[in-house]
């Protein structure tokens, strides 16, 4: 069963250019190699630096400064 709020959010750290995600993680959208949802931001498993990030209810996608997609 899906929780009442199945939202995933992510942001790029201003100083370190790493990606931090929080929220629903039922399908691993938080990128931390777990399926555990969390209420506070945590760094994803793949190191940066990152250029762009986008997240939706069941997914998150990011582009490194080198152009690689994750």
mmCIF file as Biopython writes it, N, C-alpha, C and O atoms, coordinates in Angstrom:
data_model
#
loop_
_atom_site.group_PDB
_atom_site.id
_atom_site.type_symbol
_atom_site.label_atom_id
_atom_site.label_alt_id
_atom_site.label_comp_id
_atom_site.label_asym_id
_atom_site.label_entity_id
_atom_site.label_seq_id
_atom_site.pdbx_PDB_ins_code
_atom_site.Cartn_x
_atom_site.Cartn_y
_atom_site.Cartn_z
_atom_site.occupancy
_atom_site.B_iso_or_equiv
_atom_site.auth_seq_id
_atom_site.auth_asym_id
_atom_site.pdbx_PDB_model_num
ATOM 1   N N  . UNK A ? 1  ? 0.824  -1.177 0.000   1.0 0.0 1  A 1 
ATOM 2   C CA . UNK A ? 1  ? 0.000  0.000  0.000   1.0 0.0 1  A 1 
ATOM 3   C C  . UNK A ? 1  ? 0.874  1.249  0.000   1.0 0.0 1  A 1 
ATOM 4   O O  . UNK A ? 1  ? 1.874  1.316  0.714   1.0 0.0 1  A 1 
ATOM 5   N N  . UNK A ? 2  ? 0.501  2.210  -0.784  1.0 0.0 2  A 1 
ATOM 6   C CA . UNK A ? 2  ? 1.219  3.470  -0.901  1.0 0.0 2  A 1 
ATOM 7   C C  . UNK A ? 2  ? 0.878  4.389  0.278   1.0 0.0 2  A 1 
ATOM 8   O O  . UNK A ? 2  ? -0.283 4.462  0.681   1.0 0.0 2  A 1 
ATOM 9   N N  . UNK A ? 3  ? 1.882  5.098  0.839   1.0 0.0 3  A 1 
ATOM 10  C CA . UNK A ? 3  ? 1.578  6.013  1.934   1.0 0.0 3  A 1 
ATOM 11  C C  . UNK A ? 3  ? 0.727  7.181  1.442   1.0 0.0 3  A 1 
ATOM 12  O O  . UNK A ? 3  ? 0.577  7.380  0.237   1.0 0.0 3  A 1 
ATOM 13  N N  . UNK A ? 4  ? 0.167  7.957  2.383   1.0 0.0 4  A 1 
ATOM 14  C CA . UNK A ? 4  ? -0.660 9.105  2.016   1.0 0.0 4  A 1 
ATOM 15  C C  . UNK A ? 4  ? 0.107  10.095 1.155   1.0 0.0 4  A 1 
ATOM 16  O O  . UNK A ? 4  ? -0.462 10.663 0.223   1.0 0.0 4  A 1 
ATOM 17  N N  . UNK A ? 5  ? 1.370  10.313 1.439   1.0 0.0 5  A 1 
ATOM 18  C CA . UNK A ? 5  ? 2.193  11.214 0.644   1.0 0.0 5  A 1 
ATOM 19  C C  . UNK A ? 5  ? 3.305  10.412 -0.006  1.0 0.0 5  A 1 
ATOM 20  O O  . UNK A ? 5  ? 4.228  9.963  0.675   1.0 0.0 5  A 1 
ATOM 21  N N  . UNK A ? 6  ? 3.227  10.228 -1.308  1.0 0.0 6  A 1 
ATOM 22  C CA . UNK A ? 6  ? 4.245  9.460  -2.028  1.0 0.0 6  A 1 
ATOM 23  C C  . UNK A ? 6  ? 5.088  10.409 -2.864  1.0 0.0 6  A 1 
ATOM 24  O O  . UNK A ? 6  ? 5.242  10.210 -4.069  1.0 0.0 6  A 1 
ATOM 25  N N  . UNK A ? 7  ? 5.626  11.428 -2.237  1.0 0.0 7  A 1 
ATOM 26  C CA . UNK A ? 7  ? 6.419  12.428 -2.949  1.0 0.0 7  A 1 
ATOM 27  C C  . UNK A ? 7  ? 7.901  12.230 -2.673  1.0 0.0 7  A 1 
ATOM 28  O O  . UNK A ? 7  ? 8.306  11.876 -1.566  1.0 0.0 7  A 1 
ATOM 29  N N  . UNK A ? 8  ? 8.688  12.465 -3.693  1.0 0.0 8  A 1 
ATOM 30  C CA . UNK A ? 8  ? 10.137 12.437 -3.594  1.0 0.0 8  A 1 
ATOM 31  C C  . UNK A ? 8  ? 10.640 13.820 -3.978  1.0 0.0 8  A 1 
ATOM 32  O O  . UNK A ? 8  ? 10.170 14.401 -4.956  1.0 0.0 8  A 1 
ATOM 33  N N  . UNK A ? 9  ? 11.589 14.351 -3.220  1.0 0.0 9  A 1 
ATOM 34  C CA . UNK A ? 9  ? 12.162 15.655 -3.526  1.0 0.0 9  A 1 
ATOM 35  C C  . UNK A ? 9  ? 13.680 15.547 -3.482  1.0 0.0 9  A 1 
ATOM 36  O O  . UNK A ? 9  ? 14.232 14.769 -2.704  1.0 0.0 9  A 1 
ATOM 37  N N  . UNK A ? 10 ? 14.350 16.331 -4.318  1.0 0.0 10 A 1 
ATOM 38  C CA . UNK A ? 10 ? 15.809 16.339 -4.360  1.0 0.0 10 A 1 
ATOM 39  C C  . UNK A ? 10 ? 16.309 17.757 -4.610  1.0 0.0 10 A 1 
ATOM 40  O O  . UNK A ? 10 ? 15.594 18.596 -5.158  1.0 0.0 10 A 1 
ATOM 41  N N  . UNK A ? 11 ? 17.539 18.007 -4.203  1.0 0.0 11 A 1 
ATOM 42  C CA . UNK A ? 11 ? 18.170 19.307 -4.430  1.0 0.0 11 A 1 
ATOM 43  C C  . UNK A ? 11 ? 19.671 19.100 -4.551  1.0 0.0 11 A 1 
ATOM 44  O O  . UNK A ? 11 ? 20.212 18.108 -4.062  1.0 0.0 11 A 1 
ATOM 45  N N  . UNK A ? 12 ? 20.336 20.038 -5.204  1.0 0.0 12 A 1 
ATOM 46  C CA . UNK A ? 12 ? 21.795 20.018 -5.330  1.0 0.0 12 A 1 
ATOM 47  C C  . UNK A ? 12 ? 22.356 20.978 -4.300  1.0 0.0 12 A 1 
ATOM 48  O O  . UNK A ? 12 ? 21.923 22.126 -4.206  1.0 0.0 12 A 1 
ATOM 49  N N  . UNK A ? 13 ? 23.327 20.501 -3.523  1.0 0.0 13 A 1 
ATOM 50  C CA . UNK A ? 13 ? 23.967 21.345 -2.517  1.0 0.0 13 A 1 
ATOM 51  C C  . UNK A ? 13 ? 24.718 22.493 -3.168  1.0 0.0 13 A 1 
ATOM 52  O O  . UNK A ? 13 ? 25.494 22.280 -4.100  1.0 0.0 13 A 1 
ATOM 53  N N  . UNK A ? 14 ? 24.496 23.697 -2.690  1.0 0.0 14 A 1 
ATOM 54  C CA . UNK A ? 14 ? 25.109 24.889 -3.282  1.0 0.0 14 A 1 
ATOM 55  C C  . UNK A ? 14 ? 26.633 24.848 -3.212  1.0 0.0 14 A 1 
ATOM 56  O O  . UNK A ? 14 ? 27.304 25.211 -4.177  1.0 0.0 14 A 1 
ATOM 57  N N  . UNK A ? 15 ? 27.176 24.415 -2.098  1.0 0.0 15 A 1 
ATOM 58  C CA . UNK A ? 15 ? 28.631 24.429 -1.923  1.0 0.0 15 A 1 
ATOM 59  C C  . UNK A ? 15 ? 29.323 23.176 -2.432  1.0 0.0 15 A 1 
ATOM 60  O O  . UNK A ? 15 ? 30.387 23.268 -3.045  1.0 0.0 15 A 1 
ATOM 61  N N  . UNK A ? 16 ? 28.736 21.995 -2.189  1.0 0.0 16 A 1 
ATOM 62  C CA . UNK A ? 16 ? 29.422 20.751 -2.540  1.0 0.0 16 A 1 
ATOM 63  C C  . UNK A ? 16 ? 28.953 20.120 -3.850  1.0 0.0 16 A 1 
ATOM 64  O O  . UNK A ? 16 ? 29.577 19.169 -4.319  1.0 0.0 16 A 1 
ATOM 65  N N  . UNK A ? 17 ? 27.866 20.622 -4.457  1.0 0.0 17 A 1 
ATOM 66  C CA . UNK A ? 17 ? 27.339 20.144 -5.740  1.0 0.0 17 A 1 
ATOM 67  C C  . UNK A ? 17 ? 26.949 18.663 -5.687  1.0 0.0 17 A 1 
ATOM 68  O O  . UNK A ? 17 ? 26.930 17.991 -6.719  1.0 0.0 17 A 1 
ATOM 69  N N  . UNK A ? 18 ? 26.638 18.150 -4.483  1.0 0.0 18 A 1 
ATOM 70  C CA . UNK A ? 18 ? 26.132 16.791 -4.317  1.0 0.0 18 A 1 
ATOM 71  C C  . UNK A ? 18 ? 24.610 16.839 -4.344  1.0 0.0 18 A 1 
ATOM 72  O O  . UNK A ? 18 ? 24.011 17.884 -4.093  1.0 0.0 18 A 1 
ATOM 73  N N  . UNK A ? 19 ? 23.974 15.678 -4.657  1.0 0.0 19 A 1 
ATOM 74  C CA . UNK A ? 19 ? 22.521 15.596 -4.674  1.0 0.0 19 A 1 
ATOM 75  C C  . UNK A ? 19 ? 22.033 15.045 -3.343  1.0 0.0 19 A 1 
ATOM 76  O O  . UNK A ? 19 ? 22.558 14.054 -2.835  1.0 0.0 19 A 1 
ATOM 77  N N  . UNK A ? 20 ? 21.024 15.699 -2.787  1.0 0.0 20 A 1 
ATOM 78  C CA . UNK A ? 20 ? 20.381 15.282 -1.548  1.0 0.0 20 A 1 
ATOM 79  C C  . UNK A ? 20 ? 18.900 15.055 -1.831  1.0 0.0 20 A 1 
ATOM 80  O O  . UNK A ? 20 ? 18.242 15.902 -2.434  1.0 0.0 20 A 1 
ATOM 81  N N  . UNK A ? 21 ? 18.373 13.899 -1.390  1.0 0.0 21 A 1 
ATOM 82  C CA . UNK A ? 21 ? 16.969 13.566 -1.625  1.0 0.0 21 A 1 
ATOM 83  C C  . UNK A ? 21 ? 16.290 13.172 -0.321  1.0 0.0 21 A 1 
ATOM 84  O O  . UNK A ? 21 ? 16.945 12.746 0.630   1.0 0.0 21 A 1 
ATOM 85  N N  . UNK A ? 22 ? 14.945 13.322 -0.289  1.0 0.0 22 A 1 
ATOM 86  C CA . UNK A ? 22 ? 14.145 12.936 0.861   1.0 0.0 22 A 1 
ATOM 87  C C  . UNK A ? 22 ? 12.741 12.625 0.382   1.0 0.0 22 A 1 
ATOM 88  O O  . UNK A ? 22 ? 12.363 12.977 -0.735  1.0 0.0 22 A 1 
ATOM 89  N N  . UNK A ? 23 ? 11.972 11.964 1.231   1.0 0.0 23 A 1 
ATOM 90  C CA . UNK A ? 23 ? 10.587 11.640 0.919   1.0 0.0 23 A 1 
ATOM 91  C C  . UNK A ? 23 ? 10.378 10.146 0.720   1.0 0.0 23 A 1 
ATOM 92  O O  . UNK A ? 23 ? 11.067 9.319  1.316   1.0 0.0 23 A 1 
ATOM 93  N N  . UNK A ? 24 ? 9.399  9.816  -0.143  1.0 0.0 24 A 1 
ATOM 94  C CA . UNK A ? 24 ? 9.028  8.427  -0.395  1.0 0.0 24 A 1 
ATOM 95  C C  . UNK A ? 24 ? 10.124 7.711  -1.184  1.0 0.0 24 A 1 
ATOM 96  O O  . UNK A ? 24 ? 10.688 8.269  -2.125  1.0 0.0 24 A 1 
ATOM 97  N N  . UNK A ? 25 ? 10.419 6.471  -0.793  1.0 0.0 25 A 1 
ATOM 98  C CA . UNK A ? 25 ? 11.508 5.715  -1.419  1.0 0.0 25 A 1 
ATOM 99  C C  . UNK A ? 25 ? 11.105 4.269  -1.700  1.0 0.0 25 A 1 
ATOM 100 O O  . UNK A ? 25 ? 11.959 3.382  -1.697  1.0 0.0 25 A 1 
ATOM 101 N N  . UNK A ? 26 ? 9.830  4.021  -1.941  1.0 0.0 26 A 1 
ATOM 102 C CA . UNK A ? 26 ? 9.344  2.659  -2.157  1.0 0.0 26 A 1 
ATOM 103 C C  . UNK A ? 26 ? 9.980  1.955  -3.343  1.0 0.0 26 A 1 
ATOM 104 O O  . UNK A ? 26 ? 10.044 0.726  -3.356  1.0 0.0 26 A 1 
ATOM 105 N N  . UNK A ? 27 ? 10.450 2.689  -4.335  1.0 0.0 27 A 1 
ATOM 106 C CA . UNK A ? 27 ? 11.076 2.101  -5.523  1.0 0.0 27 A 1 
ATOM 107 C C  . UNK A ? 27 ? 12.530 2.541  -5.656  1.0 0.0 27 A 1 
ATOM 108 O O  . UNK A ? 27 ? 13.112 2.414  -6.734  1.0 0.0 27 A 1 
ATOM 109 N N  . UNK A ? 28 ? 13.121 3.051  -4.596  1.0 0.0 28 A 1 
ATOM 110 C CA . UNK A ? 28 ? 14.529 3.436  -4.617  1.0 0.0 28 A 1 
ATOM 111 C C  . UNK A ? 28 ? 14.797 4.785  -5.252  1.0 0.0 28 A 1 
ATOM 112 O O  . UNK A ? 28 ? 15.926 5.049  -5.666  1.0 0.0 28 A 1 
ATOM 113 N N  . UNK A ? 29 ? 13.801 5.644  -5.342  1.0 0.0 29 A 1 
ATOM 114 C CA . UNK A ? 29 ? 13.957 6.946  -6.002  1.0 0.0 29 A 1 
ATOM 115 C C  . UNK A ? 29 ? 14.927 7.879  -5.295  1.0 0.0 29 A 1 
ATOM 116 O O  . UNK A ? 29 ? 15.411 8.834  -5.903  1.0 0.0 29 A 1 
ATOM 117 N N  . UNK A ? 30 ? 15.225 7.621  -4.012  1.0 0.0 30 A 1 
ATOM 118 C CA . UNK A ? 30 ? 16.127 8.503  -3.284  1.0 0.0 30 A 1 
ATOM 119 C C  . UNK A ? 30 ? 17.595 8.280  -3.630  1.0 0.0 30 A 1 
ATOM 120 O O  . UNK A ? 30 ? 18.450 9.069  -3.228  1.0 0.0 30 A 1 
ATOM 121 N N  . UNK A ? 31 ? 17.891 7.229  -4.360  1.0 0.0 31 A 1 
ATOM 122 C CA . UNK A ? 31 ? 19.258 7.022  -4.843  1.0 0.0 31 A 1 
ATOM 123 C C  . UNK A ? 31 ? 20.278 6.681  -3.780  1.0 0.0 31 A 1 
ATOM 124 O O  . UNK A ? 31 ? 21.474 6.880  -3.989  1.0 0.0 31 A 1 
ATOM 125 N N  . UNK A ? 32 ? 19.836 6.175  -2.649  1.0 0.0 32 A 1 
ATOM 126 C CA . UNK A ? 32 ? 20.775 5.846  -1.571  1.0 0.0 32 A 1 
ATOM 127 C C  . UNK A ? 32 ? 20.960 4.339  -1.388  1.0 0.0 32 A 1 
ATOM 128 O O  . UNK A ? 32 ? 21.435 3.889  -0.345  1.0 0.0 32 A 1 
ATOM 129 N N  . UNK A ? 33 ? 20.583 3.571  -2.399  1.0 0.0 33 A 1 
ATOM 130 C CA . UNK A ? 33 ? 20.710 2.106  -2.383  1.0 0.0 33 A 1 
ATOM 131 C C  . UNK A ? 33 ? 19.827 1.444  -1.322  1.0 0.0 33 A 1 
ATOM 132 O O  . UNK A ? 33 ? 20.131 0.340  -0.871  1.0 0.0 33 A 1 
ATOM 133 N N  . UNK A ? 34 ? 18.726 2.113  -0.915  1.0 0.0 34 A 1 
ATOM 134 C CA . UNK A ? 34 ? 17.761 1.528  0.012   1.0 0.0 34 A 1 
ATOM 135 C C  . UNK A ? 34 ? 16.352 1.723  -0.556  1.0 0.0 34 A 1 
ATOM 136 O O  . UNK A ? 34 ? 16.168 2.342  -1.604  1.0 0.0 34 A 1 
ATOM 137 N N  . UNK A ? 35 ? 15.378 1.187  0.153   1.0 0.0 35 A 1 
ATOM 138 C CA . UNK A ? 35 ? 13.970 1.424  -0.166  1.0 0.0 35 A 1 
ATOM 139 C C  . UNK A ? 35 ? 13.268 2.000  1.064   1.0 0.0 35 A 1 
ATOM 140 O O  . UNK A ? 35 ? 12.061 1.825  1.233   1.0 0.0 35 A 1 
ATOM 141 N N  . UNK A ? 36 ? 14.018 2.681  1.911   1.0 0.0 36 A 1 
ATOM 142 C CA . UNK A ? 36 ? 13.503 3.267  3.139   1.0 0.0 36 A 1 
ATOM 143 C C  . UNK A ? 36 ? 13.220 4.745  2.920   1.0 0.0 36 A 1 
ATOM 144 O O  . UNK A ? 36 ? 14.117 5.505  2.555   1.0 0.0 36 A 1 
ATOM 145 N N  . UNK A ? 37 ? 11.976 5.151  3.143   1.0 0.0 37 A 1 
ATOM 146 C CA . UNK A ? 37 ? 11.615 6.562  3.018   1.0 0.0 37 A 1 
ATOM 147 C C  . UNK A ? 37 ? 12.234 7.341  4.165   1.0 0.0 37 A 1 
ATOM 148 O O  . UNK A ? 37 ? 12.525 6.778  5.220   1.0 0.0 37 A 1 
ATOM 149 N N  . UNK A ? 38 ? 12.435 8.637  3.959   1.0 0.0 38 A 1 
ATOM 150 C CA . UNK A ? 38 ? 12.993 9.453  5.036   1.0 0.0 38 A 1 
ATOM 151 C C  . UNK A ? 38 ? 12.471 10.885 4.962   1.0 0.0 38 A 1 
ATOM 152 O O  . UNK A ? 38 ? 12.157 11.398 3.888   1.0 0.0 38 A 1 
ATOM 153 N N  . UNK A ? 39 ? 12.386 11.514 6.129   1.0 0.0 39 A 1 
ATOM 154 C CA . UNK A ? 39 ? 11.849 12.859 6.243   1.0 0.0 39 A 1 
ATOM 155 C C  . UNK A ? 39 ? 12.883 13.952 6.160   1.0 0.0 39 A 1 
ATOM 156 O O  . UNK A ? 39 ? 12.526 15.128 6.081   1.0 0.0 39 A 1 
ATOM 157 N N  . UNK A ? 40 ? 14.163 13.600 6.174   1.0 0.0 40 A 1 
ATOM 158 C CA . UNK A ? 40 ? 15.205 14.621 6.060   1.0 0.0 40 A 1 
ATOM 159 C C  . UNK A ? 40 ? 16.140 14.271 4.911   1.0 0.0 40 A 1 
ATOM 160 O O  . UNK A ? 40 ? 16.231 13.113 4.503   1.0 0.0 40 A 1 
ATOM 161 N N  . UNK A ? 41 ? 16.826 15.270 4.397   1.0 0.0 41 A 1 
ATOM 162 C CA . UNK A ? 41 ? 17.696 15.098 3.233   1.0 0.0 41 A 1 
ATOM 163 C C  . UNK A ? 41 ? 18.891 14.215 3.547   1.0 0.0 41 A 1 
ATOM 164 O O  . UNK A ? 41 ? 19.474 14.291 4.629   1.0 0.0 41 A 1 
ATOM 165 N N  . UNK A ? 42 ? 19.249 13.368 2.572   1.0 0.0 42 A 1 
ATOM 166 C CA . UNK A ? 42 ? 20.434 12.529 2.664   1.0 0.0 42 A 1 
ATOM 167 C C  . UNK A ? 42 ? 21.090 12.474 1.302   1.0 0.0 42 A 1 
ATOM 168 O O  . UNK A ? 42 ? 20.406 12.551 0.282   1.0 0.0 42 A 1 
ATOM 169 N N  . UNK A ? 43 ? 22.402 12.342 1.268   1.0 0.0 43 A 1 
ATOM 170 C CA . UNK A ? 43 ? 23.136 12.303 0.004   1.0 0.0 43 A 1 
ATOM 171 C C  . UNK A ? 43 ? 22.853 11.009 -0.751  1.0 0.0 43 A 1 
ATOM 172 O O  . UNK A ? 43 ? 22.686 9.954  -0.138  1.0 0.0 43 A 1 
ATOM 173 N N  . UNK A ? 44 ? 22.800 11.087 -2.077  1.0 0.0 44 A 1 
ATOM 174 C CA . UNK A ? 44 ? 22.635 9.883  -2.876  1.0 0.0 44 A 1 
ATOM 175 C C  . UNK A ? 44 ? 23.955 9.121  -2.918  1.0 0.0 44 A 1 
ATOM 176 O O  . UNK A ? 44 ? 25.001 9.662  -2.559  1.0 0.0 44 A 1 
ATOM 177 N N  . UNK A ? 45 ? 23.905 7.865  -3.357  1.0 0.0 45 A 1 
ATOM 178 C CA . UNK A ? 45 ? 25.091 7.003  -3.341  1.0 0.0 45 A 1 
ATOM 179 C C  . UNK A ? 45 ? 26.126 7.409  -4.394  1.0 0.0 45 A 1 
ATOM 180 O O  . UNK A ? 45 ? 27.320 7.196  -4.187  1.0 0.0 45 A 1 
ATOM 181 N N  . UNK A ? 46 ? 25.698 7.980  -5.501  1.0 0.0 46 A 1 
ATOM 182 C CA . UNK A ? 46 ? 26.603 8.353  -6.599  1.0 0.0 46 A 1 
ATOM 183 C C  . UNK A ? 46 ? 27.197 9.733  -6.341  1.0 0.0 46 A 1 
ATOM 184 O O  . UNK A ? 46 ? 26.455 10.707 -6.210  1.0 0.0 46 A 1 
ATOM 185 N N  . UNK A ? 47 ? 28.537 9.834  -6.265  1.0 0.0 47 A 1 
ATOM 186 C CA . UNK A ? 47 ? 29.154 11.138 -6.007  1.0 0.0 47 A 1 
ATOM 187 C C  . UNK A ? 47 ? 29.050 12.075 -7.211  1.0 0.0 47 A 1 
ATOM 188 O O  . UNK A ? 47 ? 28.940 11.618 -8.349  1.0 0.0 47 A 1 
ATOM 189 N N  . UNK A ? 48 ? 29.084 13.359 -6.963  1.0 0.0 48 A 1 
ATOM 190 C CA . UNK A ? 48 ? 28.997 14.395 -8.007  1.0 0.0 48 A 1 
ATOM 191 C C  . UNK A ? 48 ? 30.374 14.815 -8.467  1.0 0.0 48 A 1 
ATOM 192 O O  . UNK A ? 48 ? 31.332 14.048 -8.365  1.0 0.0 48 A 1 
ATOM 193 N N  . UNK A ? 49 ? 30.474 16.006 -8.962  1.0 0.0 49 A 1 
ATOM 194 C CA . UNK A ? 49 ? 29.519 17.100 -8.846  1.0 0.0 49 A 1 
ATOM 195 C C  . UNK A ? 49 ? 28.378 16.985 -9.860  1.0 0.0 49 A 1 
ATOM 196 O O  . UNK A ? 49 ? 28.542 16.424 -10.943 1.0 0.0 49 A 1 
ATOM 197 N N  . UNK A ? 50 ? 27.214 17.533 -9.477  1.0 0.0 50 A 1 
ATOM 198 C CA . UNK A ? 50 ? 26.003 17.456 -10.271 1.0 0.0 50 A 1 
ATOM 199 C C  . UNK A ? 50 ? 25.629 18.805 -10.859 1.0 0.0 50 A 1 
ATOM 200 O O  . UNK A ? 50 ? 25.916 19.855 -10.283 1.0 0.0 50 A 1 
ATOM 201 N N  . UNK A ? 51 ? 24.976 18.754 -12.031 1.0 0.0 51 A 1 
ATOM 202 C CA . UNK A ? 51 ? 24.576 19.965 -12.749 1.0 0.0 51 A 1 
ATOM 203 C C  . UNK A ? 51 ? 23.072 20.233 -12.636 1.0 0.0 51 A 1 
ATOM 204 O O  . UNK A ? 51 ? 22.659 21.382 -12.480 1.0 0.0 51 A 1 
ATOM 205 N N  . UNK A ? 52 ? 22.248 19.173 -12.715 1.0 0.0 52 A 1 
ATOM 206 C CA . UNK A ? 52 ? 20.795 19.339 -12.703 1.0 0.0 52 A 1 
ATOM 207 C C  . UNK A ? 52 ? 20.138 18.125 -12.070 1.0 0.0 52 A 1 
ATOM 208 O O  . UNK A ? 52 ? 20.678 17.020 -12.105 1.0 0.0 52 A 1 
ATOM 209 N N  . UNK A ? 53 ? 18.960 18.348 -11.487 1.0 0.0 53 A 1 
ATOM 210 C CA . UNK A ? 53 ? 18.202 17.282 -10.839 1.0 0.0 53 A 1 
ATOM 211 C C  . UNK A ? 53 ? 16.715 17.510 -11.066 1.0 0.0 53 A 1 
ATOM 212 O O  . UNK A ? 53 ? 16.247 18.648 -11.098 1.0 0.0 53 A 1 
ATOM 213 N N  . UNK A ? 54 ? 15.985 16.424 -11.224 1.0 0.0 54 A 1 
ATOM 214 C CA . UNK A ? 54 ? 14.532 16.489 -11.329 1.0 0.0 54 A 1 
ATOM 215 C C  . UNK A ? 54 ? 13.958 15.286 -10.595 1.0 0.0 54 A 1 
ATOM 216 O O  . UNK A ? 54 ? 14.508 14.187 -10.676 1.0 0.0 54 A 1 
ATOM 217 N N  . UNK A ? 55 ? 12.860 15.487 -9.884  1.0 0.0 55 A 1 
ATOM 218 C CA . UNK A ? 55 ? 12.251 14.396 -9.122  1.0 0.0 55 A 1 
ATOM 219 C C  . UNK A ? 55 ? 10.742 14.458 -9.238  1.0 0.0 55 A 1 
ATOM 220 O O  . UNK A ? 55 ? 10.149 15.533 -9.333  1.0 0.0 55 A 1 
ATOM 221 N N  . UNK A ? 56 ? 10.130 13.276 -9.229  1.0 0.0 56 A 1 
ATOM 222 C CA . UNK A ? 56 ? 8.680  13.172 -9.258  1.0 0.0 56 A 1 
ATOM 223 C C  . UNK A ? 56 ? 8.224  12.214 -8.185  1.0 0.0 56 A 1 
ATOM 224 O O  . UNK A ? 56 ? 8.997  11.853 -7.298  1.0 0.0 56 A 1 
ATOM 225 N N  . UNK A ? 57 ? 6.977  11.801 -8.258  1.0 0.0 57 A 1 
ATOM 226 C CA . UNK A ? 57 ? 6.417  10.934 -7.232  1.0 0.0 57 A 1 
ATOM 227 C C  . UNK A ? 57 ? 7.173  9.620  -7.104  1.0 0.0 57 A 1 
ATOM 228 O O  . UNK A ? 57 ? 7.407  9.159  -5.987  1.0 0.0 57 A 1 
ATOM 229 N N  . UNK A ? 58 ? 7.558  9.010  -8.211  1.0 0.0 58 A 1 
ATOM 230 C CA . UNK A ? 58 ? 8.179  7.685  -8.179  1.0 0.0 58 A 1 
ATOM 231 C C  . UNK A ? 58 ? 9.572  7.640  -8.791  1.0 0.0 58 A 1 
ATOM 232 O O  . UNK A ? 58 ? 10.090 6.550  -9.034  1.0 0.0 58 A 1 
ATOM 233 N N  . UNK A ? 59 ? 10.192 8.778  -9.046  1.0 0.0 59 A 1 
ATOM 234 C CA . UNK A ? 59 ? 11.496 8.754  -9.714  1.0 0.0 59 A 1 
ATOM 235 C C  . UNK A ? 59 ? 12.305 10.012 -9.396  1.0 0.0 59 A 1 
ATOM 236 O O  . UNK A ? 59 ? 11.774 11.011 -8.912  1.0 0.0 59 A 1 
ATOM 237 N N  . UNK A ? 60 ? 13.585 9.930  -9.679  1.0 0.0 60 A 1 
ATOM 238 C CA . UNK A ? 60 ? 14.470 11.093 -9.659  1.0 0.0 60 A 1 
ATOM 239 C C  . UNK A ? 60 ? 15.541 10.853 -10.705 1.0 0.0 60 A 1 
ATOM 240 O O  . UNK A ? 60 ? 16.016 9.729  -10.861 1.0 0.0 60 A 1 
ATOM 241 N N  . UNK A ? 61 ? 15.922 11.891 -11.418 1.0 0.0 61 A 1 
ATOM 242 C CA . UNK A ? 61 ? 16.952 11.817 -12.453 1.0 0.0 61 A 1 
ATOM 243 C C  . UNK A ? 61 ? 17.904 12.988 -12.271 1.0 0.0 61 A 1 
ATOM 244 O O  . UNK A ? 61 ? 17.488 14.076 -11.873 1.0 0.0 61 A 1 
ATOM 245 N N  . UNK A ? 62 ? 19.179 12.767 -12.561 1.0 0.0 62 A 1 
ATOM 246 C CA . UNK A ? 62 ? 20.161 13.839 -12.403 1.0 0.0 62 A 1 
ATOM 247 C C  . UNK A ? 62 ? 21.196 13.763 -13.516 1.0 0.0 62 A 1 
ATOM 248 O O  . UNK A ? 62 ? 21.412 12.705 -14.107 1.0 0.0 62 A 1 
ATOM 249 N N  . UNK A ? 63 ? 21.837 14.905 -13.797 1.0 0.0 63 A 1 
ATOM 250 C CA . UNK A ? 63 ? 22.906 14.981 -14.789 1.0 0.0 63 A 1 
ATOM 251 C C  . UNK A ? 63 ? 24.137 15.528 -14.104 1.0 0.0 63 A 1 
ATOM 252 O O  . UNK A ? 63 ? 24.101 16.579 -13.463 1.0 0.0 63 A 1 
ATOM 253 N N  . UNK A ? 64 ? 25.247 14.782 -14.252 1.0 0.0 64 A 1 
ATOM 254 C CA . UNK A ? 64 ? 26.509 15.236 -13.682 1.0 0.0 64 A 1 
ATOM 255 C C  . UNK A ? 64 ? 27.060 16.392 -14.516 1.0 0.0 64 A 1 
ATOM 256 O O  . UNK A ? 64 ? 26.631 16.599 -15.651 1.0 0.0 64 A 1 
ATOM 257 N N  . UNK A ? 65 ? 27.986 17.126 -13.971 1.0 0.0 65 A 1 
ATOM 258 C CA . UNK A ? 65 ? 28.624 18.219 -14.706 1.0 0.0 65 A 1 
ATOM 259 C C  . UNK A ? 65 ? 29.386 17.704 -15.921 1.0 0.0 65 A 1 
ATOM 260 O O  . UNK A ? 65 ? 29.680 18.474 -16.836 1.0 0.0 65 A 1 
ATOM 261 N N  . UNK A ? 66 ? 29.713 16.399 -15.944 1.0 0.0 66 A 1 
ATOM 262 C CA . UNK A ? 66 ? 30.390 15.783 -17.092 1.0 0.0 66 A 1 
ATOM 263 C C  . UNK A ? 66 ? 29.419 15.414 -18.190 1.0 0.0 66 A 1 
ATOM 264 O O  . UNK A ? 66 ? 29.841 15.056 -19.290 1.0 0.0 66 A 1 
ATOM 265 N N  . UNK A ? 67 ? 28.088 15.495 -17.912 1.0 0.0 67 A 1 
ATOM 266 C CA . UNK A ? 67 ? 27.070 15.135 -18.889 1.0 0.0 67 A 1 
ATOM 267 C C  . UNK A ? 67 ? 26.486 13.762 -18.691 1.0 0.0 67 A 1 
ATOM 268 O O  . UNK A ? 67 ? 25.523 13.412 -19.373 1.0 0.0 67 A 1 
ATOM 269 N N  . UNK A ? 68 ? 27.030 12.955 -17.779 1.0 0.0 68 A 1 
ATOM 270 C CA . UNK A ? 68 ? 26.491 11.622 -17.498 1.0 0.0 68 A 1 
ATOM 271 C C  . UNK A ? 68 ? 25.138 11.726 -16.823 1.0 0.0 68 A 1 
ATOM 272 O O  . UNK A ? 68 ? 24.932 12.595 -15.976 1.0 0.0 68 A 1 
ATOM 273 N N  . UNK A ? 69 ? 24.214 10.850 -17.187 1.0 0.0 69 A 1 
ATOM 274 C CA . UNK A ? 69 ? 22.893 10.827 -16.560 1.0 0.0 69 A 1 
ATOM 275 C C  . UNK A ? 69 ? 22.814 9.706  -15.538 1.0 0.0 69 A 1 
ATOM 276 O O  . UNK A ? 69 ? 23.480 8.681  -15.683 1.0 0.0 69 A 1 
ATOM 277 N N  . UNK A ? 70 ? 22.005 9.896  -14.509 1.0 0.0 70 A 1 
ATOM 278 C CA . UNK A ? 70 ? 21.846 8.919  -13.436 1.0 0.0 70 A 1 
ATOM 279 C C  . UNK A ? 70 ? 20.387 8.808  -13.084 1.0 0.0 70 A 1 
ATOM 280 O O  . UNK A ? 70 ? 20.022 8.035  -12.198 1.0 0.0 70 A 1 
#
